[in-house]
Amino acid sequence: MNPGSRISFDNTENAFAYKSDKSLKKAQFLFASMGYSALVQIGTRITPWAIKIGLPVKGLIRATLFEQFVGGETLQGNRPSS
């Protein structure tokens, strides 16, 4: 990035141009789901229990929350999702 250039968050088309339609729809669904406080409360209580007893929820977490909010598990895995 040019040190003199100014970052603008006004143009969302430009800001999310690297994302696929599928990725944007997935993110929209995730954020819309997080708007339901009851769903979030239930999820935050049940998820640790589900992991503790060995239910196969880690893949679901990795494919949703982890993919949206975490860059990667290692420095080499830190990449933008498409």
GUPA-185569 format. One record per atom (N, C-alpha, C): residue in one letter; x, y, z; atom name; residue number from 0; chain. Coordinates in pm, whole numbers. Example, Ala and Ser with C-alpha at 12.3 -4.5 7.8 and 13.67 -1.06 7.14 Angstrom:
// residues 2
+------+--------+--------+--------+------+-----+-------+
| rest |     xx |     yy |     zz | atom |  nr | kette |
+------+--------+--------+--------+------+-----+-------+
|    a |   1319 |   -569 |    780 |    N |   0 |     A |
|    a |   1230 |   -450 |    780 |   CA |   0 |     A |
|    a |   1320 |   -330 |    780 |    C |   0 |     A |
|    s |   1285 |   -225 |    708 |    N |   1 |     A |
|    s |   1367 |   -106 |    714 |   CA |   1 |     A |
|    s |   1290 |      3 |    787 |    C |   1 |     A |
+------+--------+--------+--------+------+-----+-------+
//
This chain:
// residues 82
+------+--------+--------+--------+------+-----+-------+
| rest |     xx |     yy |     zz | atom |  nr | kette |
+------+--------+--------+--------+------+-----+-------+
|    m |     84 |   -117 |      0 |    N |   0 |     A |
|    m |      0 |      0 |      0 |   CA |   0 |     A |
|    m |     88 |    122 |      0 |    C |   0 |     A |
|    n |     53 |    221 |    -75 |    N |   1 |     A |
|    n |    124 |    346 |    -82 |   CA |   1 |     A |
|    n |    108 |    420 |     51 |    C |   1 |     A |
|    p |    216 |    463 |    115 |    N |   2 |     A |
|    p |    207 |    529 |    245 |   CA |   2 |     A |
|    p |    120 |    654 |    242 |    C |   2 |     A |
|    g |    109 |    718 |    127 |    N |   3 |     A |
|    g |     28 |    838 |    117 |   CA |   3 |     A |
|    g |   -118 |    811 |     85 |    C |   3 |     A |
|    s |   -153 |    687 |     53 |    N |   4 |     A |
|    s |   -291 |    657 |     17 |   CA |   4 |     A |
|    s |   -379 |    654 |    141 |    C |   4 |     A |
|    r |   -503 |    685 |    121 |    N |   5 |     A |
|    r |   -598 |    691 |    231 |   CA |   5 |     A |
|    r |   -692 |    571 |    223 |    C |   5 |     A |
|    i |   -713 |    506 |    335 |    N |   6 |     A |
|    i |   -803 |    392 |    341 |   CA |   6 |     A |
|    i |   -945 |    445 |    360 |    C |   6 |     A |
|    s |  -1037 |    392 |    280 |    N |   7 |     A |
|    s |  -1176 |    432 |    290 |   CA |   7 |     A |
|    s |  -1264 |    309 |    302 |    C |   7 |     A |
|    f |  -1358 |    315 |    395 |    N |   8 |     A |
|    f |  -1452 |    206 |    412 |   CA |   8 |     A |
|    f |  -1588 |    241 |    353 |    C |   8 |     A |
|    d |  -1593 |    346 |    274 |    N |   9 |     A |
|    d |  -1719 |    392 |    215 |   CA |   9 |     A |
|    d |  -1763 |    306 |     98 |    C |   9 |     A |
|    n |  -1670 |    245 |     25 |    N |  10 |     A |
|    n |  -1703 |    166 |    -93 |   CA |  10 |     A |
|    n |  -1699 |     18 |    -59 |    C |  10 |     A |
|    t |  -1814 |    -39 |    -21 |    N |  11 |     A |
|    t |  -1817 |   -180 |     18 |   CA |  11 |     A |
|    t |  -1794 |   -272 |   -102 |    C |  11 |     A |
|    e |  -1830 |   -228 |   -221 |    N |  12 |     A |
|    e |  -1805 |   -311 |   -340 |   CA |  12 |     A |
|    e |  -1655 |   -334 |   -357 |    C |  12 |     A |
|    n |  -1578 |   -230 |   -339 |    N |  13 |     A |
|    n |  -1433 |   -239 |   -350 |   CA |  13 |     A |
|    n |  -1374 |   -317 |   -231 |    C |  13 |     A |
|    a |  -1427 |   -293 |   -112 |    N |  14 |     A |
|    a |  -1375 |   -356 |      9 |   CA |  14 |     A |
|    a |  -1391 |   -508 |      8 |    C |  14 |     A |
|    f |  -1499 |   -556 |    -53 |    N |  15 |     A |
|    f |  -1527 |   -700 |    -52 |   CA |  15 |     A |
|    f |  -1515 |   -764 |   -189 |    C |  15 |     A |
|    a |  -1444 |   -700 |   -280 |    N |  16 |     A |
|    a |  -1430 |   -750 |   -416 |   CA |  16 |     A |
|    a |  -1360 |   -886 |   -421 |    C |  16 |     A |
|    y |  -1274 |   -914 |   -324 |    N |  17 |     A |
|    y |  -1199 |  -1040 |   -324 |   CA |  17 |     A |
|    y |  -1284 |  -1157 |   -273 |    C |  17 |     A |
|    k |  -1400 |  -1130 |   -216 |    N |  18 |     A |
|    k |  -1487 |  -1234 |   -163 |   CA |  18 |     A |
|    k |  -1582 |  -1286 |   -272 |    C |  18 |     A |
|    s |  -1609 |  -1416 |   -270 |    N |  19 |     A |
|    s |  -1705 |  -1473 |   -363 |   CA |  19 |     A |
|    s |  -1847 |  -1445 |   -312 |    C |  19 |     A |
|    d |  -1944 |  -1458 |   -399 |    N |  20 |     A |
|    d |  -2084 |  -1441 |   -359 |   CA |  20 |     A |
|    d |  -2120 |  -1542 |   -249 |    C |  20 |     A |
|    k |  -2072 |  -1664 |   -264 |    N |  21 |     A |
|    k |  -2100 |  -1769 |   -166 |   CA |  21 |     A |
|    k |  -2043 |  -1731 |    -29 |    C |  21 |     A |
|    s |  -1921 |  -1678 |    -28 |    N |  22 |     A |
|    s |  -1858 |  -1638 |     97 |   CA |  22 |     A |
|    s |  -1932 |  -1522 |    162 |    C |  22 |     A |
|    l |  -1977 |  -1428 |     83 |    N |  23 |     A |
|    l |  -2052 |  -1313 |    137 |   CA |  23 |     A |
|    l |  -2187 |  -1357 |    192 |    C |  23 |     A |
|    k |  -2254 |  -1449 |    124 |    N |  24 |     A |
|    k |  -2384 |  -1499 |    173 |   CA |  24 |     A |
|    k |  -2366 |  -1577 |    302 |    C |  24 |     A |
|    k |  -2258 |  -1653 |    311 |    N |  25 |     A |
|    k |  -2228 |  -1728 |    433 |   CA |  25 |     A |
|    k |  -2203 |  -1632 |    550 |    C |  25 |     A |
|    a |  -2128 |  -1527 |    525 |    N |  26 |     A |
|    a |  -2100 |  -1428 |    629 |   CA |  26 |     A |
|    a |  -2228 |  -1357 |    671 |    C |  26 |     A |
|    q |  -2313 |  -1325 |    575 |    N |  27 |     A |
|    q |  -2440 |  -1258 |    605 |   CA |  27 |     A |
|    q |  -2527 |  -1348 |    692 |    C |  27 |     A |
|    f |  -2533 |  -1476 |    658 |    N |  28 |     A |
|    f |  -2611 |  -1571 |    738 |   CA |  28 |     A |
|    f |  -2555 |  -1581 |    880 |    C |  28 |     A |
|    l |  -2424 |  -1588 |    892 |    N |  29 |     A |
|    l |  -2360 |  -1598 |   1023 |   CA |  29 |     A |
|    l |  -2392 |  -1475 |   1108 |    C |  29 |     A |
|    f |  -2375 |  -1356 |   1053 |    N |  30 |     A |
|    f |  -2403 |  -1234 |   1129 |   CA |  30 |     A |
|    f |  -2551 |  -1217 |   1160 |    C |  30 |     A |
|    a |  -2638 |  -1258 |   1068 |    N |  31 |     A |
|    a |  -2782 |  -1253 |   1095 |   CA |  31 |     A |
|    a |  -2817 |  -1349 |   1208 |    C |  31 |     A |
|    s |  -2758 |  -1466 |   1210 |    N |  32 |     A |
|    s |  -2781 |  -1563 |   1317 |   CA |  32 |     A |
|    s |  -2733 |  -1510 |   1451 |    C |  32 |     A |
|    m |  -2621 |  -1440 |   1448 |    N |  33 |     A |
|    m |  -2566 |  -1384 |   1572 |   CA |  33 |     A |
|    m |  -2652 |  -1270 |   1626 |    C |  33 |     A |
|    g |  -2745 |  -1221 |   1545 |    N |  34 |     A |
|    g |  -2838 |  -1117 |   1590 |   CA |  34 |     A |
|    g |  -2946 |  -1169 |   1684 |    C |  34 |     A |
|    y |  -2960 |  -1301 |   1693 |    N |  35 |     A |
|    y |  -3058 |  -1362 |   1782 |   CA |  35 |     A |
|    y |  -2989 |  -1397 |   1913 |    C |  35 |     A |
|    s |  -3011 |  -1316 |   2016 |    N |  36 |     A |
|    s |  -2938 |  -1335 |   2142 |   CA |  36 |     A |
|    s |  -2968 |  -1470 |   2205 |    C |  36 |     A |
|    a |  -3089 |  -1521 |   2192 |    N |  37 |     A |
|    a |  -3121 |  -1652 |   2250 |   CA |  37 |     A |
|    a |  -3036 |  -1760 |   2183 |    C |  37 |     A |
|    l |  -3020 |  -1752 |   2053 |    N |  38 |     A |
|    l |  -2939 |  -1849 |   1980 |   CA |  38 |     A |
|    l |  -2793 |  -1843 |   2023 |    C |  38 |     A |
|    v |  -2743 |  -1722 |   2042 |    N |  39 |     A |
|    v |  -2604 |  -1704 |   2087 |   CA |  39 |     A |
|    v |  -2586 |  -1757 |   2229 |    C |  39 |     A |
|    q |  -2681 |  -1729 |   2316 |    N |  40 |     A |
|    q |  -2672 |  -1777 |   2454 |   CA |  40 |     A |
|    q |  -2675 |  -1929 |   2460 |    C |  40 |     A |
|    i |  -2764 |  -1990 |   2384 |    N |  41 |     A |
|    i |  -2771 |  -2137 |   2381 |   CA |  41 |     A |
|    i |  -2640 |  -2194 |   2325 |    C |  41 |     A |
|    g |  -2592 |  -2135 |   2216 |    N |  42 |     A |
|    g |  -2469 |  -2184 |   2153 |   CA |  42 |     A |
|    g |  -2348 |  -2174 |   2243 |    C |  42 |     A |
|    t |  -2336 |  -2065 |   2316 |    N |  43 |     A |
|    t |  -2219 |  -2048 |   2402 |   CA |  43 |     A |
|    t |  -2223 |  -2141 |   2524 |    C |  43 |     A |
|    r |  -2342 |  -2185 |   2561 |    N |  44 |     A |
|    r |  -2353 |  -2279 |   2673 |   CA |  44 |     A |
|    r |  -2338 |  -2424 |   2627 |    C |  44 |     A |
|    i |  -2394 |  -2455 |   2513 |    N |  45 |     A |
|    i |  -2394 |  -2594 |   2465 |   CA |  45 |     A |
|    i |  -2262 |  -2634 |   2399 |    C |  45 |     A |
|    t |  -2197 |  -2542 |   2330 |    N |  46 |     A |
|    t |  -2076 |  -2575 |   2254 |   CA |  46 |     A |
|    t |  -1964 |  -2635 |   2340 |    C |  46 |     A |
|    p |  -1926 |  -2573 |   2451 |    N |  47 |     A |
|    p |  -1819 |  -2635 |   2533 |   CA |  47 |     A |
|    p |  -1858 |  -2776 |   2581 |    C |  47 |     A |
|    w |  -1983 |  -2794 |   2617 |    N |  48 |     A |
|    w |  -2032 |  -2925 |   2660 |   CA |  48 |     A |
|    w |  -2023 |  -3026 |   2546 |    C |  48 |     A |
|    a |  -2064 |  -2984 |   2427 |    N |  49 |     A |
|    a |  -2061 |  -3073 |   2310 |   CA |  49 |     A |
|    a |  -1918 |  -3116 |   2276 |    C |  49 |     A |
|    i |  -1824 |  -3024 |   2286 |    N |  50 |     A |
|    i |  -1684 |  -3056 |   2261 |   CA |  50 |     A |
|    i |  -1632 |  -3151 |   2368 |    C |  50 |     A |
|    k |  -1667 |  -3123 |   2494 |    N |  51 |     A |
|    k |  -1619 |  -3204 |   2607 |   CA |  51 |     A |
|    k |  -1664 |  -3349 |   2596 |    C |  51 |     A |
|    i |  -1787 |  -3373 |   2551 |    N |  52 |     A |
|    i |  -1835 |  -3511 |   2543 |   CA |  52 |     A |
|    i |  -1803 |  -3577 |   2410 |    C |  52 |     A |
|    g |  -1738 |  -3502 |   2321 |    N |  53 |     A |
|    g |  -1690 |  -3561 |   2197 |   CA |  53 |     A |
|    g |  -1784 |  -3555 |   2078 |    C |  53 |     A |
|    l |  -1887 |  -3471 |   2083 |    N |  54 |     A |
|    l |  -1973 |  -3456 |   1966 |   CA |  54 |     A |
|    l |  -1893 |  -3391 |   1853 |    C |  54 |     A |
|    p |  -1922 |  -3427 |   1730 |    N |  55 |     A |
|    p |  -1842 |  -3375 |   1617 |   CA |  55 |     A |
|    p |  -1882 |  -3232 |   1576 |    C |  55 |     A |
|    v |  -1855 |  -3136 |   1664 |    N |  56 |     A |
|    v |  -1892 |  -2998 |   1636 |   CA |  56 |     A |
|    v |  -1773 |  -2911 |   1594 |    C |  56 |     A |
|    k |  -1652 |  -2962 |   1610 |    N |  57 |     A |
|    k |  -1533 |  -2882 |   1577 |   CA |  57 |     A |
|    k |  -1530 |  -2843 |   1429 |    C |  57 |     A |
|    g |  -1570 |  -2934 |   1341 |    N |  58 |     A |
|    g |  -1575 |  -2903 |   1198 |   CA |  58 |     A |
|    g |  -1674 |  -2793 |   1166 |    C |  58 |     A |
|    l |  -1789 |  -2795 |   1233 |    N |  59 |     A |
|    l |  -1890 |  -2691 |   1214 |   CA |  59 |     A |
|    l |  -1837 |  -2556 |   1263 |    C |  59 |     A |
|    i |  -1772 |  -2556 |   1376 |    N |  60 |     A |
|    i |  -1715 |  -2432 |   1431 |   CA |  60 |     A |
|    i |  -1606 |  -2378 |   1337 |    C |  60 |     A |
|    r |  -1521 |  -2469 |   1291 |    N |  61 |     A |
|    r |  -1412 |  -2429 |   1201 |   CA |  61 |     A |
|    r |  -1468 |  -2370 |   1070 |    C |  61 |     A |
|    a |  -1574 |  -2428 |   1018 |    N |  62 |     A |
|    a |  -1631 |  -2385 |    891 |   CA |  62 |     A |
|    a |  -1716 |  -2259 |    902 |    C |  62 |     A |
|    t |  -1749 |  -2218 |   1023 |    N |  63 |     A |
|    t |  -1834 |  -2099 |   1040 |   CA |  63 |     A |
|    t |  -1759 |  -1990 |   1116 |    C |  63 |     A |
|    l |  -1762 |  -1995 |   1246 |    N |  64 |     A |
|    l |  -1702 |  -1890 |   1329 |   CA |  64 |     A |
|    l |  -1552 |  -1877 |   1306 |    C |  64 |     A |
|    f |  -1482 |  -1989 |   1310 |    N |  65 |     A |
|    f |  -1337 |  -1988 |   1296 |   CA |  65 |     A |
|    f |  -1297 |  -1927 |   1162 |    C |  65 |     A |
|    e |  -1363 |  -1971 |   1054 |    N |  66 |     A |
|    e |  -1330 |  -1922 |    920 |   CA |  66 |     A |
|    e |  -1356 |  -1772 |    907 |    C |  66 |     A |
|    q |  -1460 |  -1723 |    974 |    N |  67 |     A |
|    q |  -1496 |  -1582 |    964 |   CA |  67 |     A |
|    q |  -1405 |  -1492 |   1047 |    C |  67 |     A |
|    f |  -1368 |  -1538 |   1167 |    N |  68 |     A |
|    f |  -1301 |  -1449 |   1261 |   CA |  68 |     A |
|    f |  -1154 |  -1479 |   1288 |    C |  68 |     A |
|    v |  -1104 |  -1594 |   1241 |    N |  69 |     A |
|    v |   -965 |  -1631 |   1267 |   CA |  69 |     A |
|    v |   -893 |  -1647 |   1134 |    C |  69 |     A |
|    g |   -773 |  -1593 |   1125 |    N |  70 |     A |
|    g |   -698 |  -1600 |   1000 |   CA |  70 |     A |
|    g |   -648 |  -1738 |    967 |    C |  70 |     A |
|    g |   -607 |  -1813 |   1066 |    N |  71 |     A |
|    g |   -554 |  -1947 |   1044 |   CA |  71 |     A |
|    g |   -498 |  -2002 |   1173 |    C |  71 |     A |
|    e |   -467 |  -2131 |   1173 |    N |  72 |     A |
|    e |   -414 |  -2194 |   1294 |   CA |  72 |     A |
|    e |   -264 |  -2172 |   1308 |    C |  72 |     A |
|    t |   -196 |  -2145 |   1198 |    N |  73 |     A |
|    t |    -53 |  -2117 |   1200 |   CA |  73 |     A |
|    t |    -28 |  -1989 |   1120 |    C |  73 |     A |
|    l |     93 |  -1938 |   1128 |    N |  74 |     A |
|    l |    127 |  -1819 |   1052 |   CA |  74 |     A |
|    l |    114 |  -1846 |    902 |    C |  74 |     A |
|    q |    154 |  -1967 |    859 |    N |  75 |     A |
|    q |    143 |  -2003 |    718 |   CA |  75 |     A |
|    q |     -4 |  -2019 |    676 |    C |  75 |     A |
|    g |    -89 |  -2057 |    771 |    N |  76 |     A |
|    g |   -230 |  -2075 |    741 |   CA |  76 |     A |
|    g |   -311 |  -1948 |    747 |    C |  76 |     A |
|    n |   -248 |  -1838 |    785 |    N |  77 |     A |
|    n |   -316 |  -1710 |    797 |   CA |  77 |     A |
|    n |   -333 |  -1651 |    658 |    C |  77 |     A |
|    r |   -451 |  -1666 |    603 |    N |  78 |     A |
|    r |   -479 |  -1621 |    467 |   CA |  78 |     A |
|    r |   -622 |  -1567 |    462 |    C |  78 |     A |
|    p |   -649 |  -1476 |    371 |    N |  79 |     A |
|    p |   -788 |  -1430 |    356 |   CA |  79 |     A |
|    p |   -873 |  -1540 |    296 |    C |  79 |     A |
|    s |   -996 |  -1554 |    347 |    N |  80 |     A |
|    s |  -1086 |  -1654 |    289 |   CA |  80 |     A |
|    s |  -1155 |  -1596 |    167 |    C |  80 |     A |
|    s |  -1195 |  -1682 |     75 |    N |  81 |     A |
|    s |  -1260 |  -1635 |    -45 |   CA |  81 |     A |
|    s |  -1407 |  -1659 |    -40 |    C |  81 |     A |
+------+--------+--------+--------+------+-----+-------+
//
